[in-house]
Amino acid sequence: MKVENIKHGEMVARVKKDGKRMSKTFIRGEYNRSEKCYELQNYDDINDYVYVKKGTELMLVDY
């Protein structure tokens, strides 16, 4: 599922090119207009952020 189709606050995981899930879980944050990317906050570490571009594939995670 593409990052722009996921709602703000949903829990997601990044996806490797082979389609497998990466180990860290993130919460989808706001869209950063100046950087033109979406913010993902690490679920386990509130000071860890990843920024991904539009079109990046993510996987929804259920807890």
N, CA, C and O atoms as a Tripos MOL2 file, in Angstrom:
@<TRIPOS>MOLECULE
protein
  252   251    63     0     0
PROTEIN
NO_CHARGES

@<TRIPOS>ATOM
      1 N           0.8440   -1.1610    0.0000 N.3       1 MET1
      2 CA          0.0000    0.0000    0.0000 C.3       1 MET1
      3 C           0.9010    1.2390    0.0000 C.2       1 MET1
      4 O           1.8830    1.2910    0.7400 O.2       1 MET1
      5 N           0.5800    2.1990   -0.7990 N.am      2 LYS2
      6 CA          1.4100    3.4030   -0.9010 C.3       2 LYS2
      7 C           1.1850    4.3230    0.2890 C.2       2 LYS2
      8 O           0.0920    4.3690    0.8520 O.2       2 LYS2
      9 N           2.2240    5.0520    0.6650 N.am      3 VAL3
     10 CA          2.1980    5.8920    1.8580 C.3       3 VAL3
     11 C           1.0990    6.9420    1.8030 C.2       3 VAL3
     12 O           0.5050    7.2520    2.8360 O.2       3 VAL3
     13 N           0.8120    7.4910    0.6420 N.am      4 GLU4
     14 CA         -0.2060    8.5390    0.5530 C.3       4 GLU4
     15 C          -1.6270    8.0050    0.7370 C.2       4 GLU4
     16 O          -2.5510    8.7890    0.9580 O.2       4 GLU4
     17 N          -1.8190    6.6880    0.6510 N.am      5 ASN5
     18 CA         -3.1380    6.0840    0.8470 C.3       5 ASN5
     19 C          -3.3750    5.6110    2.2760 C.2       5 ASN5
     20 O          -4.4490    5.0990    2.5910 O.2       5 ASN5
     21 N          -2.3810    5.7780    3.1390 N.am      6 ILE6
     22 CA         -2.4860    5.3560    4.5340 C.3       6 ILE6
     23 C          -2.8580    6.5630    5.3810 C.2       6 ILE6
     24 O          -2.3100    7.6490    5.1930 O.2       6 ILE6
     25 N          -3.7860    6.3780    6.3130 N.am      7 LYS7
     26 CA         -4.2650    7.4710    7.1510 C.3       7 LYS7
     27 C          -3.2190    7.8650    8.1920 C.2       7 LYS7
     28 O          -2.4010    7.0510    8.6200 O.2       7 LYS7
     29 N          -3.2730    9.1220    8.5800 N.am      8 HIS8
     30 CA         -2.4180    9.6490    9.6370 C.3       8 HIS8
     31 C          -2.6740    8.8650   10.9270 C.2       8 HIS8
     32 O          -3.8290    8.6830   11.3110 O.2       8 HIS8
     33 N          -1.6200    8.4000   11.6000 N.am      9 GLY9
     34 CA         -1.7480    7.6740   12.8470 C.3       9 GLY9
     35 C          -1.7800    6.1610   12.7120 C.2       9 GLY9
     36 O          -1.7630    5.4580   13.7230 O.2       9 GLY9
     37 N          -1.8260    5.6390   11.4920 N.am     10 GLU10
     38 CA         -1.8360    4.1910   11.2750 C.3      10 GLU10
     39 C          -0.4500    3.6090   11.5400 C.2      10 GLU10
     40 O           0.5650    4.2650   11.3040 O.2      10 GLU10
     41 N          -0.4210    2.3730   12.0320 N.am     11 MET11
     42 CA          0.8400    1.6760   12.2660 C.3      11 MET11
     43 C           1.2490    0.9530   10.9850 C.2      11 MET11
     44 O           0.4590    0.2250   10.3850 O.2      11 MET11
     45 N           2.4940    1.1700   10.5820 N.am     12 VAL12
     46 CA          2.9790    0.6060    9.3250 C.3      12 VAL12
     47 C           4.3840    0.0340    9.5150 C.2      12 VAL12
     48 O           5.0510    0.3020   10.5150 O.2      12 VAL12
     49 N           4.8120   -0.7480    8.5470 N.am     13 ALA13
     50 CA          6.1840   -1.2420    8.4750 C.3      13 ALA13
     51 C           6.6860   -0.9950    7.0660 C.2      13 ALA13
     52 O           5.9200   -1.0560    6.1040 O.2      13 ALA13
     53 N           7.9600   -0.7170    6.9510 N.am     14 ARG14
     54 CA          8.5500   -0.5360    5.6310 C.3      14 ARG14
     55 C           8.6840   -1.8990    4.9690 C.2      14 ARG14
     56 O           8.7500   -2.9270    5.6430 O.2      14 ARG14
     57 N           8.7240   -1.8940    3.6440 N.am     15 VAL15
     58 CA          8.7820   -3.1300    2.8720 C.3      15 VAL15
     59 C          10.0690   -3.1530    2.0550 C.2      15 VAL15
     60 O          10.4220   -2.1660    1.4100 O.2      15 VAL15
     61 N          10.7610   -4.2800    2.0880 N.am     16 LYS16
     62 CA         11.9610   -4.4550    1.2710 C.3      16 LYS16
     63 C          11.5570   -4.6430   -0.1900 C.2      16 LYS16
     64 O          10.3830   -4.8560   -0.4920 O.2      16 LYS16
     65 N          12.5140   -4.5640   -1.0780 N.am     17 LYS17
     66 CA         12.2320   -4.7130   -2.5080 C.3      17 LYS17
     67 C          11.7130   -6.0980   -2.8560 C.2      17 LYS17
     68 O          10.9970   -6.2560   -3.8450 O.2      17 LYS17
     69 N          12.0620   -7.1100   -2.0560 N.am     18 ASP18
     70 CA         11.5770   -8.4630   -2.3270 C.3      18 ASP18
     71 C          10.1850   -8.7060   -1.7340 C.2      18 ASP18
     72 O           9.6570   -9.8130   -1.8360 O.2      18 ASP18
     73 N           9.5810   -7.6690   -1.1070 N.am     19 GLY19
     74 CA          8.2190   -7.7770   -0.5900 C.3      19 GLY19
     75 C           8.1150   -8.1750    0.8600 C.2      19 GLY19
     76 O           7.0100   -8.2690    1.3950 O.2      19 GLY19
     77 N           9.2440   -8.4110    1.5140 N.am     20 LYS20
     78 CA          9.2260   -8.8090    2.9220 C.3      20 LYS20
     79 C           9.2000   -7.5770    3.8230 C.2      20 LYS20
     80 O           9.6890   -6.5080    3.4560 O.2      20 LYS20
     81 N           8.6250   -7.7480    4.9990 N.am     21 ARG21
     82 CA          8.4740   -6.6770    5.9710 C.3      21 ARG21
     83 C           9.7800   -6.4450    6.7200 C.2      21 ARG21
     84 O          10.4680   -7.4010    7.0770 O.2      21 ARG21
     85 N          10.1280   -5.1740    6.9620 N.am     22 MET22
     86 CA         11.2700   -4.8500    7.8100 C.3      22 MET22
     87 C          10.8410   -4.9470    9.2700 C.2      22 MET22
     88 O           9.6450   -4.9200    9.5620 O.2      22 MET22
     89 N          11.7840   -5.0580   10.1790 N.am     23 SER23
     90 CA         11.4700   -5.3690   11.5770 C.3      23 SER23
     91 C          10.8650   -4.2060   12.3620 C.2      23 SER23
     92 O          10.0530   -4.4480   13.2560 O.2      23 SER23
     93 N          11.2190   -2.9710   12.0710 N.am     24 LYS24
     94 CA         10.7110   -1.8360   12.8450 C.3      24 LYS24
     95 C           9.2790   -1.4800   12.4550 C.2      24 LYS24
     96 O           8.8770   -1.6000   11.2980 O.2      24 LYS24
     97 N           8.5240   -1.0400   13.4600 N.am     25 THR25
     98 CA          7.1560   -0.5910   13.2480 C.3      25 THR25
     99 C           7.1260    0.9240   13.4080 C.2      25 THR25
    100 O           7.7480    1.4730   14.3180 O.2      25 THR25
    101 N           6.4040    1.5900   12.5230 N.am     26 PHE26
    102 CA          6.3310    3.0430   12.5280 C.3      26 PHE26
    103 C           4.8820    3.5020   12.5900 C.2      26 PHE26
    104 O           3.9600    2.7400   12.3010 O.2      26 PHE26
    105 N           4.6970    4.7610   12.9730 N.am     27 ILE27
    106 CA          3.3940    5.4120   12.9330 C.3      27 ILE27
    107 C           3.4820    6.4880   11.8650 C.2      27 ILE27
    108 O           4.3850    7.3240   11.8870 O.2      27 ILE27
    109 N           2.5300    6.4620   10.9210 N.am     28 ARG28
    110 CA          2.5520    7.4410    9.8420 C.3      28 ARG28
    111 C           2.1860    8.8090   10.3890 C.2      28 ARG28
    112 O           1.1530    8.9780   11.0380 O.2      28 ARG28
    113 N           3.0360    9.7740   10.1210 N.am     29 GLY29
    114 CA          2.8410   11.1270   10.6080 C.3      29 GLY29
    115 C           2.3690   12.0780    9.5220 C.2      29 GLY29
    116 O           1.6680   11.6840    8.5900 O.2      29 GLY29
    117 N           2.7580   13.3100    9.6560 N.am     30 GLU30
    118 CA          2.3290   14.3830    8.7620 C.3      30 GLU30
    119 C           3.1250   14.3830    7.4490 C.2      30 GLU30
    120 O           4.1770   13.7540    7.3350 O.2      30 GLU30
    121 N           2.5920   15.1010    6.4760 N.am     31 TYR31
    122 CA          3.2970   15.3500    5.2220 C.3      31 TYR31
    123 C           4.1120   16.6190    5.3980 C.2      31 TYR31
    124 O           3.5730   17.6480    5.8050 O.2      31 TYR31
    125 N           5.3950   16.5620    5.1010 N.am     32 ASN32
    126 CA          6.2830   17.7070    5.2210 C.3      32 ASN32
    127 C           6.3730   18.3840    3.8600 C.2      32 ASN32
    128 O           7.0180   17.8640    2.9490 O.2      32 ASN32
    129 N           5.7350   19.5310    3.7160 N.am     33 ARG33
    130 CA          5.6810   20.2040    2.4140 C.3      33 ARG33
    131 C           7.0370   20.7240    1.9520 C.2      33 ARG33
    132 O           7.3370   20.6910    0.7590 O.2      33 ARG33
    133 N           7.8460   21.1970    2.8680 N.am     34 SER34
    134 CA          9.1490   21.7350    2.4600 C.3      34 SER34
    135 C          10.0730   20.6380    1.9370 C.2      34 SER34
    136 O          10.8420   20.8710    1.0040 O.2      34 SER34
    137 N          10.0060   19.4540    2.5260 N.am     35 GLU35
    138 CA         10.8350   18.3200    2.1010 C.3      35 GLU35
    139 C          10.1440   17.4570    1.0460 C.2      35 GLU35
    140 O          10.7920   16.6430    0.3870 O.2      35 GLU35
    141 N           8.8250   17.6340    0.8840 N.am     36 LYS36
    142 CA          8.0020   16.8350   -0.0300 C.3      36 LYS36
    143 C           8.0990   15.3490    0.2930 C.2      36 LYS36
    144 O           8.3560   14.5220   -0.5820 O.2      36 LYS36
    145 N           7.8860   15.0250    1.5880 N.am     37 CYS37
    146 CA          7.9360   13.6370    2.0130 C.3      37 CYS37
    147 C           7.0390   13.4320    3.2370 C.2      37 CYS37
    148 O           6.5760   14.3910    3.8550 O.2      37 CYS37
    149 N           6.8070   12.1670    3.5680 N.am     38 TYR38
    150 CA          5.9680   11.8020    4.7030 C.3      38 TYR38
    151 C           6.8380   11.3820    5.8750 C.2      38 TYR38
    152 O           7.8940   10.7750    5.6980 O.2      38 TYR38
    153 N           6.3770   11.7160    7.0790 N.am     39 GLU39
    154 CA          7.1040   11.4010    8.2920 C.3      39 GLU39
    155 C           6.6120   10.0830    8.8690 C.2      39 GLU39
    156 O           5.4070    9.8620    8.9860 O.2      39 GLU39
    157 N           7.5430    9.2120    9.2270 N.am     40 LEU40
    158 CA          7.2270    7.9730    9.9300 C.3      40 LEU40
    159 C           7.9750    7.9990   11.2540 C.2      40 LEU40
    160 O           9.1960    8.1530   11.2770 O.2      40 LEU40
    161 N           7.2400    7.8480   12.3640 N.am     41 GLN41
    162 CA          7.8470    7.8460   13.6910 C.3      41 GLN41
    163 C           7.9520    6.4170   14.1920 C.2      41 GLN41
    164 O           6.9800    5.6640   14.1290 O.2      41 GLN41
    165 N           9.1160    6.0380   14.6870 N.am     42 ASN42
    166 CA          9.3390    4.6940   15.2180 C.3      42 ASN42
    167 C           8.4240    4.4730   16.4160 C.2      42 ASN42
    168 O           8.3590    5.3190   17.3080 O.2      42 ASN42
    169 N           7.7220    3.3540   16.4460 N.am     43 TYR43
    170 CA          6.7740    3.0410   17.5170 C.3      43 TYR43
    171 C           7.4910    2.8230   18.8490 C.2      43 TYR43
    172 O           6.9500    3.1770   19.8970 O.2      43 TYR43
    173 N           8.6870    2.2530   18.8330 N.am     44 ASP44
    174 CA          9.4210    1.9260   20.0550 C.3      44 ASP44
    175 C          10.3230    3.0590   20.5440 C.2      44 ASP44
    176 O          10.7140    3.0710   21.7120 O.2      44 ASP44
    177 N          10.6550    4.0000   19.6810 N.am     45 ASP45
    178 CA         11.5750    5.0870   20.0380 C.3      45 ASP45
    179 C          11.0200    6.3910   19.4770 C.2      45 ASP45
    180 O          11.0810    6.6250   18.2700 O.2      45 ASP45
    181 N          10.4820    7.2370   20.3450 N.am     46 ILE46
    182 CA          9.7920    8.4420   19.8720 C.3      46 ILE46
    183 C          10.7320    9.4750   19.2610 C.2      46 ILE46
    184 O          10.2600   10.4330   18.6490 O.2      46 ILE46
    185 N          12.0350    9.3130   19.4040 N.am     47 ASN47
    186 CA         12.9910   10.2480   18.8170 C.3      47 ASN47
    187 C          13.5450    9.7760   17.4770 C.2      47 ASN47
    188 O          14.4270   10.4230   16.9120 O.2      47 ASN47
    189 N          13.0430    8.6690   16.9670 N.am     48 ASP48
    190 CA         13.5310    8.0990   15.7110 C.3      48 ASP48
    191 C          12.4940    8.3460   14.6160 C.2      48 ASP48
    192 O          11.3750    7.8370   14.6800 O.2      48 ASP48
    193 N          12.8800    9.1310   13.6130 N.am     49 TYR49
    194 CA         11.9880    9.4450   12.5060 C.3      49 TYR49
    195 C          12.6190    9.0010   11.1940 C.2      49 TYR49
    196 O          13.8400    9.0240   11.0350 O.2      49 TYR49
    197 N          11.7680    8.5990   10.2620 N.am     50 VAL50
    198 CA         12.1920    8.2640    8.9060 C.3      50 VAL50
    199 C          11.2980    9.0620    7.9780 C.2      50 VAL50
    200 O          10.0980    9.1870    8.2250 O.2      50 VAL50
    201 N          11.8680    9.6040    6.9130 N.am     51 TYR51
    202 CA         11.1000   10.3640    5.9340 C.3      51 TYR51
    203 C          11.1020    9.6090    4.6190 C.2      51 TYR51
    204 O          12.1590    9.2480    4.1020 O.2      51 TYR51
    205 N           9.9080    9.3720    4.0780 N.am     52 VAL52
    206 CA          9.7800    8.6210    2.8300 C.3      52 VAL52
    207 C           9.0450    9.4670    1.7940 C.2      52 VAL52
    208 O           8.1880   10.2840    2.1310 O.2      52 VAL52
    209 N           9.3960    9.2580    0.5400 N.am     53 LYS53
    210 CA          8.7770   10.0000   -0.5530 C.3      53 LYS53
    211 C           7.4250    9.4170   -0.9340 C.2      53 LYS53
    212 O           7.1050    8.2760   -0.6040 O.2      53 LYS53
    213 N           6.6540   10.2130   -1.6230 N.am     54 LYS54
    214 CA          5.3590    9.7790   -2.1370 C.3      54 LYS54
    215 C           5.5620    8.5760   -3.0410 C.2      54 LYS54
    216 O           6.4780    8.5580   -3.8640 O.2      54 LYS54
    217 N           4.7090    7.5710   -2.8890 N.am     55 GLY55
    218 CA          4.8030    6.3690   -3.7060 C.3      55 GLY55
    219 C           5.5370    5.2200   -3.0350 C.2      55 GLY55
    220 O           5.5910    4.1180   -3.5820 O.2      55 GLY55
    221 N           6.1060    5.4620   -1.8530 N.am     56 THR56
    222 CA          6.8240    4.4150   -1.1300 C.3      56 THR56
    223 C           5.8450    3.3570   -0.6400 C.2      56 THR56
    224 O           4.7980    3.6840   -0.0820 O.2      56 THR56
    225 N           6.1860    2.0930   -0.8490 N.am     57 GLU57
    226 CA          5.3350    0.9890   -0.4180 C.3      57 GLU57
    227 C           5.5340    0.7130    1.0660 C.2      57 GLU57
    228 O           6.6620    0.5830    1.5420 O.2      57 GLU57
    229 N           4.4170    0.6260    1.7920 N.am     58 LEU58
    230 CA          4.4140    0.2950    3.2130 C.3      58 LEU58
    231 C           3.4090   -0.8160    3.4510 C.2      58 LEU58
    232 O           2.5450   -1.0780    2.6150 O.2      58 LEU58
    233 N           3.5310   -1.4660    4.6010 N.am     59 MET59
    234 CA          2.6380   -2.5510    4.9610 C.3      59 MET59
    235 C           1.9360   -2.1770    6.2720 C.2      59 MET59
    236 O           2.5970   -1.7720    7.2280 O.2      59 MET59
    237 N           0.6050   -2.3080    6.3250 N.am     60 LEU60
    238 CA         -0.1230   -2.0350    7.5530 C.3      60 LEU60
    239 C           0.1800   -3.1140    8.5800 C.2      60 LEU60
    240 O           0.3200   -4.2870    8.2350 O.2      60 LEU60
    241 N           0.2830   -2.7120    9.8570 N.am     61 VAL61
    242 CA          0.6200   -3.6200   10.9410 C.3      61 VAL61
    243 C          -0.5100   -3.5880   11.9590 C.2      61 VAL61
    244 O          -0.9770   -2.5130   12.3350 O.2      61 VAL61
    245 N          -0.9530   -4.7620   12.4090 N.am     62 ASP62
    246 CA         -1.9670   -4.8610   13.4470 C.3      62 ASP62
    247 C          -1.3230   -5.3080   14.7460 C.2      62 ASP62
    248 O          -0.5110   -6.2330   14.7590 O.2      62 ASP62
    249 N          -1.6830   -4.6550   15.8300 N.am     63 TYR63
    250 CA         -1.2180   -5.0650   17.1560 C.3      63 TYR63
    251 C          -2.3730   -5.4560   17.9970 C.2      63 TYR63
    252 O          -2.1940   -5.8350   19.1550 O.2      63 TYR63
@<TRIPOS>BOND
     1     1     2 1
     2     2     3 1
     3     3     4 2
     4     3     5 am
     5     5     6 1
     6     6     7 1
     7     7     8 2
     8     7     9 am
     9     9    10 1
    10    10    11 1
    11    11    12 2
    12    11    13 am
    13    13    14 1
    14    14    15 1
    15    15    16 2
    16    15    17 am
    17    17    18 1
    18    18    19 1
    19    19    20 2
    20    19    21 am
    21    21    22 1
    22    22    23 1
    23    23    24 2
    24    23    25 am
    25    25    26 1
    26    26    27 1
    27    27    28 2
    28    27    29 am
    29    29    30 1
    30    30    31 1
    31    31    32 2
    32    31    33 am
    33    33    34 1
    34    34    35 1
    35    35    36 2
    36    35    37 am
    37    37    38 1
    38    38    39 1
    39    39    40 2
    40    39    41 am
    41    41    42 1
    42    42    43 1
    43    43    44 2
    44    43    45 am
    45    45    46 1
    46    46    47 1
    47    47    48 2
    48    47    49 am
    49    49    50 1
    50    50    51 1
    51    51    52 2
    52    51    53 am
    53    53    54 1
    54    54    55 1
    55    55    56 2
    56    55    57 am
    57    57    58 1
    58    58    59 1
    59    59    60 2
    60    59    61 am
    61    61    62 1
    62    62    63 1
    63    63    64 2
    64    63    65 am
    65    65    66 1
    66    66    67 1
    67    67    68 2
    68    67    69 am
    69    69    70 1
    70    70    71 1
    71    71    72 2
    72    71    73 am
    73    73    74 1
    74    74    75 1
    75    75    76 2
    76    75    77 am
    77    77    78 1
    78    78    79 1
    79    79    80 2
    80    79    81 am
    81    81    82 1
    82    82    83 1
    83    83    84 2
    84    83    85 am
    85    85    86 1
    86    86    87 1
    87    87    88 2
    88    87    89 am
    89    89    90 1
    90    90    91 1
    91    91    92 2
    92    91    93 am
    93    93    94 1
    94    94    95 1
    95    95    96 2
    96    95    97 am
    97    97    98 1
    98    98    99 1
    99    99   100 2
   100    99   101 am
   101   101   102 1
   102   102   103 1
   103   103   104 2
   104   103   105 am
   105   105   106 1
   106   106   107 1
   107   107   108 2
   108   107   109 am
   109   109   110 1
   110   110   111 1
   111   111   112 2
   112   111   113 am
   113   113   114 1
   114   114   115 1
   115   115   116 2
   116   115   117 am
   117   117   118 1
   118   118   119 1
   119   119   120 2
   120   119   121 am
   121   121   122 1
   122   122   123 1
   123   123   124 2
   124   123   125 am
   125   125   126 1
   126   126   127 1
   127   127   128 2
   128   127   129 am
   129   129   130 1
   130   130   131 1
   131   131   132 2
   132   131   133 am
   133   133   134 1
   134   134   135 1
   135   135   136 2
   136   135   137 am
   137   137   138 1
   138   138   139 1
   139   139   140 2
   140   139   141 am
   141   141   142 1
   142   142   143 1
   143   143   144 2
   144   143   145 am
   145   145   146 1
   146   146   147 1
   147   147   148 2
   148   147   149 am
   149   149   150 1
   150   150   151 1
   151   151   152 2
   152   151   153 am
   153   153   154 1
   154   154   155 1
   155   155   156 2
   156   155   157 am
   157   157   158 1
   158   158   159 1
   159   159   160 2
   160   159   161 am
   161   161   162 1
   162   162   163 1
   163   163   164 2
   164   163   165 am
   165   165   166 1
   166   166   167 1
   167   167   168 2
   168   167   169 am
   169   169   170 1
   170   170   171 1
   171   171   172 2
   172   171   173 am
   173   173   174 1
   174   174   175 1
   175   175   176 2
   176   175   177 am
   177   177   178 1
   178   178   179 1
   179   179   180 2
   180   179   181 am
   181   181   182 1
   182   182   183 1
   183   183   184 2
   184   183   185 am
   185   185   186 1
   186   186   187 1
   187   187   188 2
   188   187   189 am
   189   189   190 1
   190   190   191 1
   191   191   192 2
   192   191   193 am
   193   193   194 1
   194   194   195 1
   195   195   196 2
   196   195   197 am
   197   197   198 1
   198   198   199 1
   199   199   200 2
   200   199   201 am
   201   201   202 1
   202   202   203 1
   203   203   204 2
   204   203   205 am
   205   205   206 1
   206   206   207 1
   207   207   208 2
   208   207   209 am
   209   209   210 1
   210   210   211 1
   211   211   212 2
   212   211   213 am
   213   213   214 1
   214   214   215 1
   215   215   216 2
   216   215   217 am
   217   217   218 1
   218   218   219 1
   219   219   220 2
   220   219   221 am
   221   221   222 1
   222   222   223 1
   223   223   224 2
   224   223   225 am
   225   225   226 1
   226   226   227 1
   227   227   228 2
   228   227   229 am
   229   229   230 1
   230   230   231 1
   231   231   232 2
   232   231   233 am
   233   233   234 1
   234   234   235 1
   235   235   236 2
   236   235   237 am
   237   237   238 1
   238   238   239 1
   239   239   240 2
   240   239   241 am
   241   241   242 1
   242   242   243 1
   243   243   244 2
   244   243   245 am
   245   245   246 1
   246   246   247 1
   247   247   248 2
   248   247   249 am
   249   249   250 1
   250   250   251 1
   251   251   252 2
@<TRIPOS>SUBSTRUCTURE
     1 MET1         2 RESIDUE 1 A MET
     2 LYS2         6 RESIDUE 1 A LYS
     3 VAL3        10 RESIDUE 1 A VAL
     4 GLU4        14 RESIDUE 1 A GLU
     5 ASN5        18 RESIDUE 1 A ASN
     6 ILE6        22 RESIDUE 1 A ILE
     7 LYS7        26 RESIDUE 1 A LYS
     8 HIS8        30 RESIDUE 1 A HIS
     9 GLY9        34 RESIDUE 1 A GLY
    10 GLU10       38 RESIDUE 1 A GLU
    11 MET11       42 RESIDUE 1 A MET
    12 VAL12       46 RESIDUE 1 A VAL
    13 ALA13       50 RESIDUE 1 A ALA
    14 ARG14       54 RESIDUE 1 A ARG
    15 VAL15       58 RESIDUE 1 A VAL
    16 LYS16       62 RESIDUE 1 A LYS
    17 LYS17       66 RESIDUE 1 A LYS
    18 ASP18       70 RESIDUE 1 A ASP
    19 GLY19       74 RESIDUE 1 A GLY
    20 LYS20       78 RESIDUE 1 A LYS
    21 ARG21       82 RESIDUE 1 A ARG
    22 MET22       86 RESIDUE 1 A MET
    23 SER23       90 RESIDUE 1 A SER
    24 LYS24       94 RESIDUE 1 A LYS
    25 THR25       98 RESIDUE 1 A THR
    26 PHE26      102 RESIDUE 1 A PHE
    27 ILE27      106 RESIDUE 1 A ILE
    28 ARG28      110 RESIDUE 1 A ARG
    29 GLY29      114 RESIDUE 1 A GLY
    30 GLU30      118 RESIDUE 1 A GLU
    31 TYR31      122 RESIDUE 1 A TYR
    32 ASN32      126 RESIDUE 1 A ASN
    33 ARG33      130 RESIDUE 1 A ARG
    34 SER34      134 RESIDUE 1 A SER
    35 GLU35      138 RESIDUE 1 A GLU
    36 LYS36      142 RESIDUE 1 A LYS
    37 CYS37      146 RESIDUE 1 A CYS
    38 TYR38      150 RESIDUE 1 A TYR
    39 GLU39      154 RESIDUE 1 A GLU
    40 LEU40      158 RESIDUE 1 A LEU
    41 GLN41      162 RESIDUE 1 A GLN
    42 ASN42      166 RESIDUE 1 A ASN
    43 TYR43      170 RESIDUE 1 A TYR
    44 ASP44      174 RESIDUE 1 A ASP
    45 ASP45      178 RESIDUE 1 A ASP
    46 ILE46      182 RESIDUE 1 A ILE
    47 ASN47      186 RESIDUE 1 A ASN
    48 ASP48      190 RESIDUE 1 A ASP
    49 TYR49      194 RESIDUE 1 A TYR
    50 VAL50      198 RESIDUE 1 A VAL
    51 TYR51      202 RESIDUE 1 A TYR
    52 VAL52      206 RESIDUE 1 A VAL
    53 LYS53      210 RESIDUE 1 A LYS
    54 LYS54      214 RESIDUE 1 A LYS
    55 GLY55      218 RESIDUE 1 A GLY
    56 THR56      222 RESIDUE 1 A THR
    57 GLU57      226 RESIDUE 1 A GLU
    58 LEU58      230 RESIDUE 1 A LEU
    59 MET59      234 RESIDUE 1 A MET
    60 LEU60      238 RESIDUE 1 A LEU
    61 VAL61      242 RESIDUE 1 A VAL
    62 ASP62      246 RESIDUE 1 A ASP
    63 TYR63      250 RESIDUE 1 A TYR
